[in-house]
Amino acid sequence: MKKIILIGLMLLTAISGCTSNSDYGHDEEHDHSVEIEGSAMKQLTVQQVADLWEIDSQKLLDRIVEEFEFKDNYTTKTTLEEMREEYKFSPAIIKDIAEEIKQESELGGI
C-alpha cells in the first residue's frame, strides 16, 4: 500500500509539469535525486520522505528536529505540514537534508 501511495505521488509530480520551490522565496538552486513539488511534499510523513530518498527515517527525523530546534515530540509518522505548525520551514530544506543523508550513506557504503 505504501509503495502505491509513493508511486502515485511521484506520478502526480511528473504529470504536474514544472516544479517550483518558491515557498518563502527559496530559489531552485539545488539538484535533488528526487523531484517532488514542495506542496506535495508537505503532505508526506517523515517516513514517506525517507522512503522516497531511500534513507533511514529516524536519522531524517533527528536531523529535522536538530535543524529547527523543535520542542514538540515528533515521530516518523508525523507529516511535514504538522511540523510546520511549530515553524514554517521550506520543504526545500528537507530535500537538502535528505540529500545530505543519502550522500553520507552512499559514501559510508564505499
Rosetta constraint file for C-alpha pairs under 8 A:
AtomPair CA 1 CA 5 HARMONIC 6.44 0.50
AtomPair CA 2 CA 6 HARMONIC 6.27 0.50
AtomPair CA 3 CA 7 HARMONIC 5.99 0.50
AtomPair CA 4 CA 8 HARMONIC 6.03 0.50
AtomPair CA 5 CA 9 HARMONIC 6.19 0.50
AtomPair CA 6 CA 10 HARMONIC 6.19 0.50
AtomPair CA 6 CA 48 HARMONIC 7.37 0.50
AtomPair CA 6 CA 52 HARMONIC 7.33 0.50
AtomPair CA 7 CA 11 HARMONIC 6.10 0.50
AtomPair CA 8 CA 12 HARMONIC 6.03 0.50
AtomPair CA 9 CA 13 HARMONIC 6.17 0.50
AtomPair CA 9 CA 40 HARMONIC 7.48 0.50
AtomPair CA 10 CA 14 HARMONIC 6.22 0.50
AtomPair CA 10 CA 36 HARMONIC 6.96 0.50
AtomPair CA 11 CA 15 HARMONIC 6.00 0.50
AtomPair CA 12 CA 16 HARMONIC 6.01 0.50
AtomPair CA 13 CA 17 HARMONIC 7.08 0.50
AtomPair CA 13 CA 19 HARMONIC 7.85 0.50
AtomPair CA 13 CA 35 HARMONIC 7.61 0.50
AtomPair CA 13 CA 36 HARMONIC 5.71 0.50
AtomPair CA 13 CA 37 HARMONIC 6.31 0.50
AtomPair CA 13 CA 40 HARMONIC 7.74 0.50
AtomPair CA 19 CA 36 HARMONIC 7.29 0.50
AtomPair CA 19 CA 37 HARMONIC 5.45 0.50
AtomPair CA 20 CA 28 HARMONIC 7.10 0.50
AtomPair CA 20 CA 37 HARMONIC 6.52 0.50
AtomPair CA 20 CA 38 HARMONIC 7.37 0.50
AtomPair CA 21 CA 25 HARMONIC 7.84 0.50
AtomPair CA 21 CA 26 HARMONIC 5.95 0.50
AtomPair CA 21 CA 27 HARMONIC 6.25 0.50
AtomPair CA 21 CA 28 HARMONIC 5.94 0.50
AtomPair CA 21 CA 37 HARMONIC 7.09 0.50
AtomPair CA 21 CA 38 HARMONIC 6.08 0.50
AtomPair CA 21 CA 91 HARMONIC 7.95 0.50
AtomPair CA 21 CA 92 HARMONIC 6.65 0.50
AtomPair CA 22 CA 26 HARMONIC 5.14 0.50
AtomPair CA 22 CA 27 HARMONIC 6.05 0.50
AtomPair CA 22 CA 28 HARMONIC 7.65 0.50
AtomPair CA 23 CA 38 HARMONIC 7.49 0.50
AtomPair CA 23 CA 90 HARMONIC 5.91 0.50
AtomPair CA 23 CA 91 HARMONIC 7.77 0.50
AtomPair CA 24 CA 90 HARMONIC 6.60 0.50
AtomPair CA 26 CA 90 HARMONIC 7.36 0.50
AtomPair CA 26 CA 92 HARMONIC 7.47 0.50
AtomPair CA 30 CA 96 HARMONIC 7.83 0.50
AtomPair CA 32 CA 95 HARMONIC 7.00 0.50
AtomPair CA 32 CA 96 HARMONIC 7.52 0.50
AtomPair CA 32 CA 99 HARMONIC 6.61 0.50
AtomPair CA 33 CA 53 HARMONIC 7.40 0.50
AtomPair CA 33 CA 99 HARMONIC 7.22 0.50
AtomPair CA 34 CA 52 HARMONIC 7.00 0.50
AtomPair CA 34 CA 53 HARMONIC 6.59 0.50
AtomPair CA 36 CA 40 HARMONIC 6.86 0.50
AtomPair CA 36 CA 41 HARMONIC 6.53 0.50
AtomPair CA 37 CA 41 HARMONIC 6.19 0.50
AtomPair CA 38 CA 42 HARMONIC 6.25 0.50
AtomPair CA 38 CA 90 HARMONIC 7.71 0.50
AtomPair CA 38 CA 91 HARMONIC 5.34 0.50
AtomPair CA 38 CA 92 HARMONIC 6.77 0.50
AtomPair CA 39 CA 43 HARMONIC 7.27 0.50
AtomPair CA 40 CA 44 HARMONIC 7.22 0.50
AtomPair CA 41 CA 49 HARMONIC 7.55 0.50
AtomPair CA 41 CA 80 HARMONIC 7.43 0.50
AtomPair CA 41 CA 91 HARMONIC 6.72 0.50
AtomPair CA 42 CA 79 HARMONIC 6.80 0.50
AtomPair CA 42 CA 80 HARMONIC 4.89 0.50
AtomPair CA 42 CA 81 HARMONIC 4.97 0.50
AtomPair CA 42 CA 91 HARMONIC 6.64 0.50
AtomPair CA 43 CA 79 HARMONIC 5.97 0.50
AtomPair CA 43 CA 80 HARMONIC 6.39 0.50
AtomPair CA 43 CA 81 HARMONIC 6.06 0.50
AtomPair CA 44 CA 48 HARMONIC 5.76 0.50
AtomPair CA 44 CA 49 HARMONIC 6.36 0.50
AtomPair CA 44 CA 79 HARMONIC 5.21 0.50
AtomPair CA 44 CA 80 HARMONIC 6.22 0.50
AtomPair CA 44 CA 81 HARMONIC 7.91 0.50
AtomPair CA 45 CA 49 HARMONIC 6.36 0.50
AtomPair CA 45 CA 76 HARMONIC 6.47 0.50
AtomPair CA 45 CA 77 HARMONIC 5.30 0.50
AtomPair CA 45 CA 78 HARMONIC 5.10 0.50
AtomPair CA 45 CA 79 HARMONIC 3.80 0.50
AtomPair CA 45 CA 80 HARMONIC 6.05 0.50
AtomPair CA 46 CA 50 HARMONIC 6.15 0.50
AtomPair CA 46 CA 57 HARMONIC 6.36 0.50
AtomPair CA 46 CA 60 HARMONIC 7.20 0.50
AtomPair CA 46 CA 61 HARMONIC 6.44 0.50
AtomPair CA 46 CA 75 HARMONIC 7.67 0.50
AtomPair CA 46 CA 76 HARMONIC 4.80 0.50
AtomPair CA 46 CA 77 HARMONIC 6.15 0.50
AtomPair CA 46 CA 78 HARMONIC 6.11 0.50
AtomPair CA 46 CA 79 HARMONIC 6.07 0.50
AtomPair CA 46 CA 80 HARMONIC 6.72 0.50
AtomPair CA 47 CA 51 HARMONIC 6.10 0.50
AtomPair CA 47 CA 57 HARMONIC 5.15 0.50
AtomPair CA 47 CA 76 HARMONIC 4.99 0.50
AtomPair CA 47 CA 77 HARMONIC 6.15 0.50
AtomPair CA 48 CA 52 HARMONIC 6.26 0.50
AtomPair CA 49 CA 53 HARMONIC 6.47 0.50
AtomPair CA 49 CA 57 HARMONIC 7.83 0.50
AtomPair CA 50 CA 54 HARMONIC 5.68 0.50
AtomPair CA 50 CA 55 HARMONIC 5.03 0.50
AtomPair CA 50 CA 56 HARMONIC 6.10 0.50
AtomPair CA 50 CA 57 HARMONIC 4.99 0.50
AtomPair CA 50 CA 60 HARMONIC 6.78 0.50
AtomPair CA 50 CA 98 HARMONIC 7.19 0.50
AtomPair CA 51 CA 55 HARMONIC 6.36 0.50
AtomPair CA 51 CA 56 HARMONIC 7.91 0.50
AtomPair CA 51 CA 57 HARMONIC 7.50 0.50
AtomPair CA 53 CA 98 HARMONIC 6.58 0.50
AtomPair CA 53 CA 99 HARMONIC 7.44 0.50
AtomPair CA 53 CA 102 HARMONIC 6.89 0.50
AtomPair CA 54 CA 102 HARMONIC 7.36 0.50
AtomPair CA 55 CA 59 HARMONIC 7.95 0.50
AtomPair CA 55 CA 60 HARMONIC 7.61 0.50
AtomPair CA 55 CA 98 HARMONIC 7.46 0.50
AtomPair CA 55 CA 101 HARMONIC 6.91 0.50
AtomPair CA 55 CA 102 HARMONIC 5.97 0.50
AtomPair CA 55 CA 105 HARMONIC 7.77 0.50
AtomPair CA 56 CA 60 HARMONIC 6.41 0.50
AtomPair CA 57 CA 61 HARMONIC 6.13 0.50
AtomPair CA 57 CA 76 HARMONIC 6.25 0.50
AtomPair CA 58 CA 62 HARMONIC 6.06 0.50
AtomPair CA 58 CA 76 HARMONIC 6.55 0.50
AtomPair CA 59 CA 63 HARMONIC 6.21 0.50
AtomPair CA 59 CA 101 HARMONIC 7.86 0.50
AtomPair CA 60 CA 64 HARMONIC 6.21 0.50
AtomPair CA 60 CA 97 HARMONIC 7.36 0.50
AtomPair CA 60 CA 98 HARMONIC 6.60 0.50
AtomPair CA 60 CA 101 HARMONIC 7.38 0.50
AtomPair CA 61 CA 65 HARMONIC 6.16 0.50
AtomPair CA 61 CA 74 HARMONIC 7.85 0.50
AtomPair CA 61 CA 75 HARMONIC 7.17 0.50
AtomPair CA 61 CA 76 HARMONIC 6.38 0.50
AtomPair CA 62 CA 66 HARMONIC 6.09 0.50
AtomPair CA 63 CA 67 HARMONIC 5.89 0.50
AtomPair CA 63 CA 97 HARMONIC 7.29 0.50
AtomPair CA 64 CA 68 HARMONIC 6.29 0.50
AtomPair CA 64 CA 94 HARMONIC 7.26 0.50
AtomPair CA 64 CA 97 HARMONIC 7.61 0.50
AtomPair CA 65 CA 69 HARMONIC 5.48 0.50
AtomPair CA 65 CA 70 HARMONIC 5.07 0.50
AtomPair CA 66 CA 70 HARMONIC 6.97 0.50
AtomPair CA 68 CA 87 HARMONIC 7.50 0.50
AtomPair CA 70 CA 86 HARMONIC 7.36 0.50
AtomPair CA 72 CA 86 HARMONIC 7.89 0.50
AtomPair CA 74 CA 78 HARMONIC 6.01 0.50
AtomPair CA 74 CA 83 HARMONIC 7.71 0.50
AtomPair CA 78 CA 82 HARMONIC 6.50 0.50
AtomPair CA 78 CA 83 HARMONIC 7.25 0.50
AtomPair CA 79 CA 83 HARMONIC 6.60 0.50
AtomPair CA 80 CA 84 HARMONIC 6.13 0.50
AtomPair CA 80 CA 91 HARMONIC 7.90 0.50
AtomPair CA 81 CA 85 HARMONIC 6.72 0.50
AtomPair CA 82 CA 86 HARMONIC 7.74 0.50
AtomPair CA 83 CA 87 HARMONIC 6.85 0.50
AtomPair CA 84 CA 88 HARMONIC 4.64 0.50
AtomPair CA 84 CA 89 HARMONIC 6.21 0.50
AtomPair CA 89 CA 93 HARMONIC 7.25 0.50
AtomPair CA 90 CA 94 HARMONIC 7.41 0.50
AtomPair CA 91 CA 95 HARMONIC 6.49 0.50
AtomPair CA 92 CA 96 HARMONIC 6.30 0.50
AtomPair CA 93 CA 97 HARMONIC 6.26 0.50
AtomPair CA 94 CA 98 HARMONIC 6.05 0.50
AtomPair CA 95 CA 99 HARMONIC 6.10 0.50
AtomPair CA 96 CA 100 HARMONIC 6.22 0.50
AtomPair CA 97 CA 101 HARMONIC 6.32 0.50
AtomPair CA 98 CA 102 HARMONIC 6.12 0.50
AtomPair CA 99 CA 103 HARMONIC 6.09 0.50
AtomPair CA 100 CA 104 HARMONIC 6.10 0.50
AtomPair CA 101 CA 105 HARMONIC 6.14 0.50
AtomPair CA 102 CA 106 HARMONIC 6.15 0.50
AtomPair CA 103 CA 107 HARMONIC 6.07 0.50
AtomPair CA 104 CA 108 HARMONIC 6.06 0.50
AtomPair CA 105 CA 109 HARMONIC 6.25 0.50
AtomPair CA 106 CA 110 HARMONIC 6.83 0.50
